Structures are given as C-alpha cells and as structure tokens.
C-alpha cells in the first residue's frame, strides 16, 4: 500500500485506486486537463479541481518524504538516532512537526549553550533541575575553571542556564502544544508608530487594533504586514489571553510541568523559575511568534492567491463578442485617441490616431474618420479602453452611433489592464512589427472584446490586475497558481488550430512554447491544417504530444466535422458505431438532439471507452464545439454621469465588475473611479465569499450609497432597497468590523483602503441593526 496515495485519497474523499491511476498518468507526462477530460475511466472521473488538489498534495507529501529521509540521515551521521527517535520522525505528518523534532539536532552556529557545553557545564545543567534542594550557587562552585573561561560560580550558572534555555525551547512535544495554545488564545495587535498618523492614514483602522489569530481574515493580515513593512505600524504577537492577570503567563507553568519542575520554596526553585521565565520570554515566545507570523502569512497568501486565481478564471472565461469586425479605441487627451480596426478574425485592417479632446478638440474631424473606417470595414463593435479620457471617448462613440444609426454599431467599455504590457512585449513586436507601440494597445483592446481568452493569454497574468496585494505575494506560488488557471481555461474552451496565436497554443495540453512556435511556423509555410491528423506532420510533435493536445484543438470547416468538436481522435471509432446505430451520416447527427436522445450511451461502452467518455461524446455531438463561456452582453453607462462630481447618493447605475477581493467587489460605473460594494452590502444574507455574488466581467446594477470626492471613494450597494443615510439591516451572520487596503494593478486608487466618509458609511453598513 502506498501511504502517500492512501493519505491523498482520504483527504479528497475518493478511493485509493483513483489516486494511484491519476498519479501514474501525471508522472507519465499527462496534463491535468487531459486526464480530467479524456481519462475519466482510469481516475473514476476525478475532475480538474480534484486533480489540481491531488497534484499539489502529491508534491507536498513527496517533499515531506525527501526531507524526512534527509533528517534521518543527518541525525544518524551524528550518532544520535535511536529506535524511538526514528519512530517519532517517521510518524511526523507535516513539515512543521518534522522540523520541531529535528530542531535539537540541527547543526547550529556557536551559541552560548554550545560554548557552555564545551566548557564542561552540561553536568551542572543536568544536576540543577533534579536537585532543587541544593543551592545553585554552591553547586556551581565545583565548575569554576579559569582556564575554560568560567571565572566564578555566577559564570557557571549563566552557562548552565543557557543550556537549559536551549533545551526547553527545543522540546518538540512541548513546543507544538504551546504553539497551538498561543494560536487559539493569542492575538495580533498593532499600534501606530510615532509621527506616522498622517503619512500612514490609509492604515487608520489599524492604529490601535487587536484581533485573535484565528479570526483574522486574509486581507486584514496582508494589510497589517504591509503597514509594518511601510514603517507605519508596530505589530505584536500577544500570547496572553485577555483574562490573564498582569504579569502572569499560562505558558511558563506548562514548561515547568513538562520538565518536572515545581516551586516549593527550596533553594533551587527560584533559580529554576527564572530560568523558565527567560526560556519563555527570550527563546520560546519569539520562536512561536515567528512561527505564527509564518502561519498567518501562509494562510493569507493562500487565500489571496485563491482570490486572484478565481478572478483571473472569471475574466478569462468572460463572454466573447465573437468573430465580428471591431474598432478598438485607446483613449488619451494630448496624445490623442489611438484607433485600430480588426476584422472578424482579429487581423489588423486599419490604424489611425485622432484628436477629439483637449487641447486640439478636433471632434467633428474625429467623427468623420471613425465613420469612414466603420463603413469601409463594416465595423459592428466599438471597444473603448477604460483608462484616461475613457468617458470622453465613450461620448465620441455615442455621437458616432447617434449620427450613423444605419451602421448598427454597439459600444463597449473594455478593461485596459495589461494592454501596455502587451504593447511593449517581444511577442507584440513579432505579431505587429509594423505598428507603433501606442497603436498596438488599441489592437489589443479590440481583440480582447472579440475573445478575452485568446488575447489575455498573451499577457503575464499578474499584469491583468484582478488580485489583492499581488505585489506582496510570493512569486513562485502566485505564478504557479495563475499558470494552472490559464491552462485550465484554455483547454476548457478549446483552441482554433488555424487561427490561434503561439501564446494561446502554448497553453494547450501537451504543447508548450517551443512546439507552439513550430505549429505556427508549419501553418504559415503550408497553409491551414485540413485535419487534426495533419498535426503529426509538424516537426517534433510526437505521438505523446498529439495524444495530449488533439482533443483540445478545433478545425472548423476541415476534412472531418468531428475535428471541430471536443471528441478526441482516439474516440472517433465510437462515433462511427453511433452513426451505424442511428443509420445517419455524421453531418445529420451533429446537433440533432432528438436522434441522439433515442440512443442509449450504455450501448456503446466497450473495453476501452467507458460510460463517462461515451456520455461526453454524446454531449459533444449534441452541441459540437460548445463554448462554456456565457453569452455576450454589455453594461450601459448612464448618460451625463461621467465624473465623481456627477454622482449623487441614491443614484441607481449599471456597471461592470472589475475586481473582487475578500472584502467586496469593485465596480466600474463610468466615472474613471471604481466604486466598492462591500461584502456587507452584497446581499441580505451572509456572504462568505464575494465571488459567489459577483465576478469580474459581470454586469450589475448598483445604488450609490456615499461619495467621498476628496479621497475619490465611492460606496455602492447591490441591495437597491437600501435607504441612503439609514442603517442597513445586518446580514444573518456578523461580518468583519474592518477591511484592509488593496491595490490591484489596474486601479490603485480605487482599491486603496476606504477611509473618511466612505469608511464611516461602510462601518454603518457593518454595524447595522
């Protein structure tokens, strides 16, 4: 029995053979999307979420075993490994427990305790705890040795105490329970540093703050740590329960009990009591504080990465406008509005720069240029970047639509996040070599309306700006998480083999960057692929890569209609048997729900393809090439509401969710500044995860609660019956009393911590009746 497989199976609530099969496939080079989609029989239909968790735990547990082996070897080489210690090490079920056990044996730099041992003071350290009736000063006289640097009894006692302090602080069976006690009973406190009140105003909620460790939400932890890093806050890891009398500690008695110490008025008791106090305050408490800091950070980072990944998934899977000629407008004042028209396939058809705004104000000329381009290229959609001059440019587009109703144009505001990163990238230079960097942004804006997924994969996910505290997070953990999200999204949707860019192809299961470039080069040299099997002609694309990628690649209008579906080529024989049973050609059965429903998938199960795969094949035939993304729709900004000064509490507006954090959702309502719908104003019932209510890209209707023009803060609510100025009804479960500053890359001002009037409005929302 494989213990790692058994443990993962228990954690996931599945059978061990399922885990073993999945591990075998992953170790053999299969990707999670491939295993989840095309190897359901082998894994018992584990889905992509379960497989990602399995993959994560497999890595952790294998690392744990590697570390366990290294520790056993290290202690063994020291000649200190006995059967009991080996059993203890083998029983350790986490890296933290393993390191606690290893701590006394870890090679150290020269410490006071080590120096005392070398001076021969360890026998004194062994003697004193066991003979409390002896006077420590008298006992220490026998260890005075000037040649060893022990000048007097006081120096001997100091060395013995250093040895005992180290011994107490390295006892795994003591430190582990103390750590858990501190976690459950302690709290994190913060105070404002002297002279930092003004410069650190965004951290005002934490100037005098305390909260138990287990109750701290991720965004608050990150805010506190950032306040400390920026030199605004002093943080204290307080181990004492609130009810403890001043000067007392529930921890020191437990240390004494663990080592058989007590206070009975004997000569050695006072000395030992002080030794325990120094061990606790000087060694154990700082160590536990460091451990809990790491624990809080890890939990907060994990949650922040989860939020970022979820937001990214929602953005990548946002509704595509589809293959429609589109005009992209990258707004600007002095530098002008950059215009790019792309055809239905995303190919650049025209570019130009217009100057409708200050200082040139060539409005009519700009309208004429846009009208001419719209007619010439049969434009259907106008994508407007949401940066500087966005609303002014939106008005320009509105005037064009009003002046030329026969064109049937639709305008949509699109997030610019990451467009500038793409414009200056090496891929953009390769893809659009003849375009100025400034015009490439307009192309990206147009294309991301047509197909957000296909365009956003060209940009580093961290530059898309849908995270919280992303610049504080560990690079490796965040990058790995975001990469898996992109991979899962691309393979869930599928990729058009004959139009996909190299960055998009690189995300397909089994392909990668090098092979993607090879596919594009082969396509450029030989023309469109007529079939999936033609992929095998691409240099370096072997059988394994073909097996992994073929099912996720689509060929529309090719030699075989099945190549436009999600049916894997290896399963085409099953489709042929279905056609024989139905007595109809393939083109007649595609999309024919009535015919398919008259057949039973169980009838086509064989030794190779089980019921899960056959059921998937039926679903694909019923809706070939189905897109899991929602239908396209747009938010309409209210006319005349273009700036903060236009907002009035009580207004009901339509907007687009741009980002979701642990404490609420940010919504673009067309005034150059996102408003915040705090989690307490998202529903009449308790909301644990804001993403359950709103996701990036969603069109929502909100009411303006309050506007703080000085700080550029907008408080919004999704509960349209909330009364302005009245205390809203509290959700079923109490929400956190404060929330933290968040600065997504796309909108730093909007995501900063609310304060002033907005903070007060949100406090009222959270303290409702």
C-alpha positions in Angstrom: 0.0 0.0 0.0 1.4 3.4 -0.9 1.0 5.6 2.1 1.0 8.8 0.1 -1.7 7.6 -2.2 -3.8 6.5 0.8 -3.4 9.8 2.6 -4.4 11.8 -0.5 -7.4 9.5 -1.1 -8.5 10.1 2.5 -8.1 13.9 2.1 -10.0 14.0 -1.2 -12.7 11.5 -0.1 -12.0 9.2 -3.0 -10.7 5.7 -3.5 -7.0 4.9 -3.4 -7.0 3.2 -6.9 -8.4 6.5 -8.3 -5.4 8.4 -6.8 -2.9 5.8 -7.9 -4.2 5.9 -11.5 -4.1 9.7 -11.6 -0.6 9.8 -10.1 0.6 7.3 -12.7 -0.9 9.4 -15.5 0.6 12.7 -14.2 4.0 11.0 -13.6 3.8 9.8 -17.2 3.6 13.3 -18.5 -0.1 13.7 -18.8 -1.6 17.1 -18.0 -4.4 17.8 -15.6 -6.8 19.0 -18.4 -6.1 15.9 -20.4 -6.6 13.5 -17.5 -9.8 15.3 -16.4 -11.3 15.3 -19.8 -10.1 12.1 -21.5 -9.1 9.6 -18.8 -12.2 9.5 -16.7 -12.4 5.7 -16.7 -8.9 5.4 -15.3 -9.4 8.0 -12.5 -13.0 7.3 -11.7 -14.0 10.7 -13.2 -11.9 12.9 -10.9 -12.5 16.5 -12.1 -9.9 19.2 -12.7 -10.3 20.7 -9.2 -9.7 17.4 -7.5 -6.7 16.7 -9.8 -5.2 20.0 -9.1 -5.5 19.4 -5.3 -4.1 15.9 -5.8 -1.2 17.3 -7.7 -0.5 19.9 -5.0 -0.6 17.4 -2.2 1.4 14.8 -4.1 4.2 17.4 -4.4 4.0 18.4 -0.7 4.0 14.8 0.5 6.8 13.7 -1.7 8.8 16.7 -0.5 8.0 15.7 3.1 9.4 12.2 2.5 12.5 13.6 0.9 13.0 15.9 4.0 12.3 13.0 6.3 15.0 10.9 4.7 17.5 13.8 4.9 16.7 14.3 8.6 17.1 10.6 9.4 20.4 10.6 7.6 21.7 13.7 9.4 20.8 12.5 12.9 22.2 9.1 12.0 25.5 10.6 11.0 25.6 12.4 14.3 25.3 9.0 16.1 22.2 10.2 17.9 19.4 8.2 16.1 17.8 5.5 18.2 14.7 3.5 17.5 12.3 5.8 19.5 13.5 8.9 17.7 13.4 7.2 14.3 9.8 6.2 15.0 8.9 9.7 16.1 10.4 11.1 12.9 8.6 8.6 10.7 5.3 9.4 12.4 5.6 13.1 11.7 2.7 14.1 9.4 3.7 17.6 8.4 6.8 19.6 7.6 6.3 21.7 10.7 6.2 18.7 13.1 9.3 17.2 11.3 11.3 20.4 11.9 10.2 20.6 15.5 11.7 17.2 16.1 14.8 18.0 14.2 15.5 21.3 15.9 17.7 19.9 18.7 19.8 18.1 16.2 20.1 20.8 13.6 23.7 21.9 13.1 24.0 25.4 14.7 26.3 28.3 14.7 28.3 28.6 18.0 25.7 29.6 20.7 26.1 30.4 24.4 24.7 27.0 25.1 27.3 25.3 22.9 30.1 27.3 24.4 28.9 26.3 27.9 28.9 22.6 26.9 32.4 22.9 25.6 33.4 24.5 28.9 32.1 21.4 30.7 28.9 22.9 32.1 26.4 20.4 30.8 26.6 18.2 34.0 25.7 21.3 36.1 22.7 21.9 33.8 21.7 18.2 34.3 22.1 18.4 38.0 20.2 21.5 39.0 16.7 20.6 37.8 16.9 17.2 39.6 18.3 18.6 42.9 16.2 21.7 43.8 17.1 21.3 47.4 20.7 22.2 46.7 21.8 25.9 46.5 22.6 26.5 42.8 25.5 28.9 43.8 27.1 26.3 46.0 26.7 23.6 43.4 28.2 25.8 40.7 31.5 26.3 42.6 32.7 22.9 41.6 32.6 24.0 37.9 34.7 27.2 38.2 37.6 26.9 35.9 39.5 30.0 34.8 41.3 28.0 32.0 37.9 27.3 30.5 36.6 30.8 30.9 34.5 30.1 34.0 35.7 32.8 36.3 33.2 32.2 39.2 30.0 30.5 40.2 27.9 33.2 38.6 29.5 32.5 35.2 29.0 28.7 35.7 25.3 29.3 36.5 24.9 31.6 33.5 26.3 28.8 31.2 24.1 26.2 32.8 21.1 28.4 32.3 21.9 28.9 28.6 22.0 25.1 28.2 18.6 24.7 29.9 17.0 27.5 28.0 18.0 25.9 24.7 16.9 22.5 26.0 13.5 23.8 27.0 13.0 25.6 23.7 13.8 22.6 21.5 11.5 20.0 23.1 9.1 19.2 20.2 6.4 17.6 22.4 6.3 20.9 24.4 6.7 23.5 21.6 3.9 22.0 19.4 1.2 22.2 22.0 2.4 25.7 23.2 2.2 26.9 19.6 -1.4 25.7 19.3 -2.4 27.2 22.6 -0.9 30.6 21.5 -2.8 30.3 18.2 -6.2 29.7 19.8 -5.7 32.1 22.8 -3.4 34.8 21.5 -4.0 37.8 19.3 -2.2 40.1 16.9 -2.1 43.7 18.0 -0.9 46.8 16.1 -0.1 50.4 17.1 0.7 53.4 15.1 4.3 54.4 15.1 5.1 57.9 16.4 4.7 60.6 13.7 3.2 58.3 11.1 -0.5 59.2 11.6 -0.6 61.5 8.5 1.6 59.6 6.1 0.0 56.3 7.1 -3.6 57.4 7.0 -4.7 54.5 4.8 -3.9 52.2 7.7 -6.0 54.2 10.2 -8.2 51.2 11.0 -5.1 49.5 12.5 -3.6 52.4 14.6 -5.0 50.7 17.7 -6.1 47.2 16.7 -6.2 43.7 18.2 -7.8 40.6 17.0 -7.5 36.9 17.8 -5.2 35.0 15.4 -7.9 32.5 14.2 -10.4 35.3 13.3 -8.0 37.4 11.2 -9.2 37.3 7.5 -6.5 37.2 4.8 -6.9 40.8 3.6 -6.5 42.1 7.1 -3.4 40.1 7.7 -1.8 41.4 4.5 -2.8 44.9 5.4 -1.2 44.7 8.8 2.0 43.2 7.4 2.1 45.8 4.7 1.7 48.6 7.3 4.6 47.1 9.2 6.7 46.9 6.1 6.0 50.5 5.3 7.1 51.6 8.7 3.6 52.7 9.8 2.6 50.0 12.3 4.2 48.1 15.1 2.9 44.6 15.4 2.9 42.4 18.5 2.2 38.7 18.7 0.4 38.6 22.0 0.3 35.2 23.6 -1.6 36.1 26.7 -5.3 35.6 27.0 -7.3 38.8 27.7 -8.3 37.5 31.1 -4.8 36.8 32.3 -3.7 38.9 35.4 -0.9 41.4 34.5 2.5 39.8 34.7 1.2 36.2 34.7 1.6 33.6 32.0 -0.2 30.4 31.4 2.7 29.1 29.4 5.6 29.1 32.0 3.8 26.6 34.4 3.4 24.2 31.4 7.1 24.4 30.7 7.9 23.6 34.4 5.4 20.7 34.4 6.9 19.2 31.2 10.4 19.1 32.9 9.2 18.0 36.3 9.8 21.4 38.0 7.8 23.0 40.8 8.0 25.8 43.3 8.1 24.6 46.9 10.4 27.2 48.5 13.5 25.1 48.0 16.9 26.8 47.3 16.9 25.8 43.6 13.3 26.6 42.9 13.7 30.4 42.5 16.7 29.9 40.1 14.8 27.4 38.0 11.7 29.6 37.9 13.8 32.4 36.5 15.4 30.1 34.0 12.0 29.0 32.8 10.9 32.7 32.5 14.0 33.5 30.4 13.4 30.5 28.2 9.8 31.6 27.6 10.4 35.2 27.1 13.8 35.1 25.4 13.6 32.0 23.3 10.2 30.2 23.1 7.9 33.2 22.7 10.0 34.8 19.9 10.1 31.4 18.2 6.4 30.9 18.4 5.7 34.4 17.3 7.9 33.8 14.2 6.0 30.5 13.6 2.6 32.2 13.9 3.7 35.0 11.7 4.6 32.4 9.0 1.3 30.6 9.6 -0.7 33.8 9.2 1.2 34.8 6.2 0.9 31.4 4.5 -2.9 31.3 5.2 -3.3 34.9 3.9 -1.1 34.3 0.9 -3.0 31.1 0.0 -6.3 32.9 0.2 -5.1 35.9 -1.8 -3.7 33.6 -4.5 -7.1 31.8 -4.5 -8.9 35.1 -4.9 -6.6 36.2 -7.7 -6.8 32.8 -9.4 -10.6 32.9 -9.2 -10.8 36.4 -10.6 -8.5 35.5 -13.4 -10.6 32.5 -14.3 -13.7 34.6 -14.4 -12.0 37.2 -16.6 -10.5 34.6 -19.0 -13.9 32.9 -19.3 -15.8 36.2 -19.8 -18.3 36.3 -22.6 -16.6 36.8 -26.0 -18.3 39.1 -28.5 -17.3 36.7 -31.2 -15.9 37.0 -34.8 -17.2 40.4 -35.6 -15.3 43.4 -37.1 -14.3 45.6 -34.2 -12.9 49.0 -33.7 -10.6 49.5 -30.7 -10.2 52.9 -29.2 -7.3 53.5 -26.8 -8.3 56.9 -25.2 -6.0 59.8 -24.5 -6.1 63.6 -24.3 -2.9 65.3 -25.5 -1.5 62.2 -27.2 -4.8 61.5 -29.0 -7.1 58.5 -29.2 -5.4 55.6 -30.9 -7.7 53.7 -33.2 -7.3 50.2 -34.6 -9.8 48.2 -36.7 -9.6 44.5 -36.8 -11.6 42.1 -39.0 -13.6 39.2 -37.8 -10.5 37.0 -37.3 -8.6 39.7 -35.4 -6.4 40.7 -38.3 -5.5 44.4 -38.3 -7.3 46.2 -41.1 -6.6 49.9 -40.3 -5.0 52.2 -37.7 -5.1 55.9 -37.1 -4.7 58.5 -34.3 -7.5 61.1 -33.8 -7.5 64.2 -31.6 -11.1 64.9 -30.4 -10.2 66.0 -26.9 -8.2 68.8 -25.2 -6.1 70.5 -26.3 -6.8 70.1 -30.0 -10.6 69.4 -29.8 -11.0 68.2 -33.4 -14.2 66.5 -32.6 -16.0 66.6 -36.0 -12.9 65.5 -37.8 -12.6 62.5 -35.4 -16.2 61.6 -36.0 -15.7 61.7 -39.8 -12.6 59.5 -39.5 -14.4 56.9 -37.3 -17.5 56.9 -39.6 -15.4 56.3 -42.7 -13.5 53.4 -41.1 -16.7 51.9 -39.8 -18.3 51.9 -43.3 -15.1 50.8 -45.1 -14.5 47.8 -42.8 -18.1 47.0 -41.8 -17.5 47.5 -38.1 -20.0 46.1 -35.7 -18.5 46.8 -32.3 -16.5 49.6 -30.8 -14.2 48.6 -27.9 -13.3 51.6 -25.7 -10.4 51.3 -23.2 -11.3 52.3 -19.6 -8.3 54.5 -18.8 -7.7 58.2 -19.0 -10.3 60.0 -21.3 -12.4 56.9 -21.4 -15.8 58.6 -20.7 -14.9 61.4 -23.1 -14.1 58.9 -25.8 -17.3 57.0 -24.9 -19.2 60.2 -25.7 -17.5 60.4 -29.0 -18.6 56.8 -29.8 -22.1 57.7 -28.7 -22.2 60.6 -31.0 -21.0 58.4 -33.9 -23.8 55.9 -33.2 -26.3 58.7 -33.0 -25.1 60.2 -36.2 -24.9 56.9 -38.1 -27.7 54.7 -36.9 -27.7 52.8 -40.1 -24.3 51.2 -39.2 -25.8 49.4 -36.2 -22.8 50.0 -34.0 -22.5 48.8 -30.4 -20.0 50.4 -28.0 -18.5 48.5 -25.1 -16.0 49.7 -22.4 -13.2 47.2 -22.1 -10.5 46.9 -19.3 -7.1 48.2 -20.5 -5.3 46.2 -17.8 -2.1 44.8 -19.2 -2.6 46.4 -22.7 0.5 48.5 -22.3 2.5 45.4 -21.1 1.4 43.5 -24.2 2.2 46.5 -26.5 5.8 46.6 -25.4 6.3 42.8 -25.3 8.5 40.8 -27.6 5.5 38.9 -28.9 3.7 42.1 -29.8 6.8 43.2 -31.7 6.7 39.9 -33.6 3.0 39.9 -34.1 2.6 43.5 -35.1 6.1 44.6 -36.3 4.9 47.5 -38.5 2.8 49.1 -35.8 3.9 51.8 -33.3 3.8 50.6 -29.7 1.0 53.1 -28.9 -1.2 51.6 -31.6 -0.7 48.0 -30.5 -2.7 48.8 -27.4 -5.8 49.7 -29.5 -5.4 46.4 -31.3 -5.3 44.5 -28.0 -8.4 46.4 -26.8 -10.3 45.4 -29.9 -9.3 41.8 -29.8 -10.0 41.3 -26.1 -13.6 42.3 -26.8 -13.8 39.7 -29.6 -12.2 36.9 -27.5 -10.9 37.8 -24.0 -9.2 34.5 -23.5 -7.3 34.5 -26.8 -6.0 38.0 -26.2 -5.3 37.9 -22.4 -3.1 34.8 -22.7 -0.6 37.0 -24.4 -0.1 38.9 -21.2 1.6 37.9 -17.9 -1.4 37.1 -15.7 0.0 39.3 -12.9 -0.3 42.3 -15.2 -4.1 41.8 -15.7 -4.8 43.4 -12.3 -7.5 41.3 -10.7 -5.7 40.4 -7.5 -5.3 41.8 -4.0 -1.9 42.6 -2.6 -0.4 40.7 -5.5 2.9 42.5 -5.2 3.3 41.2 -1.6 2.8 37.6 -2.6 5.5 35.0 -3.2 6.4 35.0 -6.9 6.6 31.2 -7.2 3.3 30.3 -5.5 1.3 33.0 -7.4 2.8 32.3 -10.7 2.2 28.5 -10.5 -1.4 29.1 -9.5 -2.1 31.6 -12.2 -0.4 29.4 -14.8 -2.7 26.5 -14.0 -5.8 28.7 -14.2 -4.8 29.8 -17.7 -4.1 26.3 -18.7 -7.4 25.0 -17.4 -9.4 27.9 -19.1 -7.7 27.5 -22.5 -8.4 23.8 -22.5 -11.9 24.1 -21.2 -12.8 26.4 -24.2 -10.7 24.8 -26.9 -8.5 26.4 -29.5 -8.9 27.0 -33.2 -5.8 25.4 -34.6 -5.8 27.5 -37.8 -6.1 31.0 -36.2 -4.6 30.6 -32.7 -1.5 32.6 -31.8 1.6 30.9 -30.4 0.9 32.1 -26.8 -2.6 30.6 -27.0 -1.3 27.3 -28.5 1.4 27.2 -25.9 -1.3 26.8 -23.2 -2.9 23.8 -24.8 -2.3 20.5 -23.1 1.0 18.8 -24.2 2.1 21.7 -26.5 4.3 24.3 -24.7 6.1 27.4 -26.1 8.6 25.7 -28.4 6.1 23.3 -30.0 3.6 26.2 -30.4 6.1 28.2 -32.4 6.7 25.1 -34.5 2.9 24.7 -35.2 2.6 28.3 -36.2 5.7 28.1 -38.5 4.3 24.9 -40.1 0.9 26.6 -40.6 2.5 29.7 -42.1 4.6 27.6 -44.5 1.9 25.0 -45.5 -1.4 26.8 -45.1 -4.3 25.9 -42.7 -4.4 22.4 -41.2 -7.0 20.3 -43.1 -7.4 17.9 -40.2 -6.2 17.1 -36.7 -4.1 14.2 -38.0 -2.2 16.6 -40.2 -0.7 17.9 -36.9 1.5 14.8 -36.9 3.5 16.3 -39.8 4.7 19.1 -37.5 8.4 18.5 -36.6 8.9 17.4 -33.0 5.2 16.8 -32.4 5.3 13.1 -31.5 2.6 10.6 -30.5 2.6 11.6 -26.9 2.1 15.3 -27.7 -0.6 14.5 -30.2 -2.4 12.4 -27.7 -2.3 15.2 -25.1 -3.3 18.1 -27.4 -5.5 16.8 -30.2 -8.8 16.8 -28.3 -8.4 20.5 -27.3 -7.7 21.7 -30.8 -10.5 22.6 -33.2 -10.5 22.7 -37.0 -13.6 24.4 -38.4 -14.6 23.5 -42.0 -12.0 20.8 -42.2 -12.0 17.3 -43.8 -13.7 15.7 -40.8 -16.5 17.5 -39.0 -15.5 15.8 -35.7 -12.3 17.8 -35.8 -14.4 20.9 -34.8 -15.6 19.1 -31.7 -14.2 18.1 -28.3 -14.3 14.4 -29.2 -10.7 13.1 -29.1 -9.5 11.4 -32.3 -8.9 8.2 -30.4 -12.6 8.0 -29.8 -13.7 8.5 -33.4 -14.4 4.8 -33.7 -17.1 5.1 -31.0 -18.7 7.9 -33.1 -18.7 5.6 -36.2 -20.6 3.0 -34.2 -23.1 5.6 -33.1 -23.6 6.6 -36.7 -24.2 3.0 -37.7 -26.7 2.5 -35.0 -28.5 5.7 -35.9 -28.4 5.0 -39.6 -27.5 8.5 -40.4 -24.4 10.4 -41.7 -22.3 12.5 -39.3 -23.5 15.9 -40.6 -27.1 14.8 -40.0 -26.5 13.8 -36.4 -24.4 16.8 -35.3 -26.7 19.0 -33.2 -29.6 16.6 -33.6 -30.7 16.1 -30.0 -33.8 14.1 -30.9 -31.8 11.4 -32.7 -29.2 11.2 -30.0 -31.7 11.0 -27.2 -33.2 8.0 -28.9 -29.9 6.1 -28.4 -28.5 4.8 -25.1 -24.9 5.6 -24.3 -24.5 2.4 -22.4 -24.9 0.5 -25.7 -21.6 1.9 -27.0 -19.4 1.2 -23.9 -16.5 -1.2 -24.7 -13.3 -2.3 -23.1 -11.5 0.9 -24.0 -14.2 3.6 -23.6 -16.4 3.5 -20.5 -19.7 5.3 -19.8 -18.2 8.7 -18.8 -16.4 9.0 -22.1 -19.3 7.8 -24.2 -21.6 10.3 -22.3 -19.2 13.1 -23.1 -19.2 12.1 -26.8 -23.0 12.2 -26.9 -22.9 15.7 -25.3 -20.3 16.9 -27.9 -22.4 15.5 -30.8 -25.5 17.3 -29.5 -23.6 20.6 -29.2 -20.4 20.3 -31.2 -17.7 22.7 -30.3 -19.8 24.1 -27.5 -18.3 27.1 -25.7 -18.6 27.0 -21.9 -18.5 30.8 -21.7 -21.6 32.9 -21.1 -23.5 34.8 -23.8 -22.2 38.3 -24.6 -23.9 41.3 -23.1 -22.8 44.8 -22.2 -23.3 47.3 -19.4 -24.7 50.7 -20.4 -23.3 53.7 -18.5 -25.8 56.4 -17.6 -25.7 59.5 -19.8 -24.5 62.6 -18.0 -22.7 60.6 -15.3 -19.1 60.8 -16.3 -17.2 62.0 -13.2 -17.3 61.8 -9.4 -18.9 65.2 -9.3 -21.9 63.8 -11.3 -22.6 61.2 -8.6 -25.4 61.7 -6.1 -26.2 59.3 -3.3 -29.3 57.3 -4.3 -28.5 57.0 -8.0 -29.1 53.6 -9.5 -26.5 52.8 -12.1 -25.4 49.9 -14.3 -21.7 48.9 -14.2 -19.2 46.2 -14.8 -17.4 44.3 -12.0 -13.6 44.9 -12.5 -12.2 43.1 -9.5 -13.3 41.0 -6.5 -11.4 41.0 -3.2 -12.1 39.2 0.1 -14.0 42.2 1.4 -16.1 43.1 -1.6 -16.3 43.9 -5.3 -15.1 46.9 -7.3 -17.5 48.1 -10.0 -16.8 50.4 -13.0 -19.8 52.8 -13.2 -18.2 55.0 -15.8 -16.7 57.8 -13.7 -13.0 57.0 -14.0 -13.0 55.6 -10.5 -14.3 52.2 -9.4 -16.8 52.1 -6.6 -16.7 49.5 -3.8 -19.6 47.2 -3.0 -18.5 46.0 0.5 -19.3 42.4 1.2 -21.8 43.6 3.8 -23.8 45.3 1.1 -23.9 42.5 -1.4 -26.8 40.6 -0.1 -29.5 40.4 2.6 -27.9 37.1 3.7 -24.4 36.4 4.9 -21.8 36.3 2.2 -18.7 34.3 2.9 -17.1 34.6 -0.5 -17.9 37.8 -2.6 -17.2 35.8 -5.8 -20.4 33.8 -5.1 -22.3 37.0 -5.7 -20.2 38.9 -8.3 -17.4 38.0 -10.7 -15.1 40.1 -12.8 -16.8 41.0 -16.1 -20.3 40.7 -14.6 -22.8 43.4 -15.5 -24.5 44.6 -12.3 -27.0 47.2 -11.1 -25.9 49.2 -8.1 -27.0 52.1 -5.9 -24.7 54.9 -4.8 -24.6 55.0 -1.0 -22.0 57.7 -0.5 -19.3 59.6 -2.4 -16.1 60.9 -0.8 -14.8 63.3 -3.5 -11.8 64.4 -1.6 -10.5 60.8 -1.4 -12.1 59.6 -4.6 -14.1 56.9 -2.8 -17.5 55.6 -3.9 -19.6 53.3 -1.7 -22.1 51.2 -3.6 -24.6 48.6 -2.7 -26.2 45.7 -4.7 -29.2 45.9 -2.4 -31.2 48.5 -4.3 -33.7 49.0 -1.5 -31.1 50.2 0.9 -32.0 53.7 2.2 -29.4 56.4 2.0 -28.3 57.5 5.4 -30.2 54.8 7.2 -28.5 51.8 8.9 -29.0 48.8 6.6 -30.2 45.5 8.0 -27.3 43.4 9.2 -26.8 40.1 7.3 -27.6 36.9 9.0 -24.1 36.5 10.3 -21.8 39.3 11.5 -19.2 40.4 9.0 -15.7 41.6 10.0 -15.5 45.0 11.5 -12.9 46.4 9.3 -11.2 45.7 6.0 -7.8 46.4 4.5 -6.2 48.4 1.8 -6.0 46.6 -1.5 -4.2 47.9 -4.6 -4.9 45.9 -7.7 -2.5 46.8 -10.5 -5.3 48.0 -12.8 -6.9 50.6 -10.4 -4.6 51.5 -7.5 -6.7 54.5 -6.3 -10.0 52.6 -6.2 -8.6 49.7 -4.4 -6.9 51.6 -1.6 -8.4 51.3 1.8 -11.6 53.2 2.3 -11.4 55.9 4.9 -13.1 59.1 5.8 -16.8 59.4 4.7 -16.7 56.1 2.8 -15.2 54.2 5.8 -17.9 55.6 8.0 -20.6 54.5 5.6 -19.2 51.0 5.5 -18.9 50.9 9.3 -22.5 51.8 9.5 -23.3 49.1 7.0 -21.5 46.6 9.1 -22.9 47.7 12.4 -26.5 47.7 11.1 -29.5 47.0 13.3 
